[in-house]
């Protein structure tokens, strides 16, 4: 019965508080991005450091779990054009490593891990 209730769950009001954030070269090696986690929402902003100092929302994804923490990693791979990847941690010891897929303009999952001791 509990699974049926979860399937019928719908979020009526989106998250308004920021859980975690980080700066990265996520979309372009020349553009700095602000990566923001808001509950189960991941947002990528372009940062502009000139006189105007504008944040421009580039992408927004709704994830299946609430983000606990965000970390940035660079694998030093020249095929990845020196772009950073994200390490996203979730409740129950779940970790996901993701980067940006330019061909589909979407989030690409590189690996998923679960570190439960059962």
Secondary structure, 3 states (H helix, E strand, C coil): CHHHHHHCCCCCCCCCCCCEEEEECCCCCCCCEEEEEECCEEEEEEECCCCCCCEEEEEEEECCCCEEEEEEECCCCHHHCCCCEEEEEECCCEEEEEEEECCCCEEEEEEEEECCCC
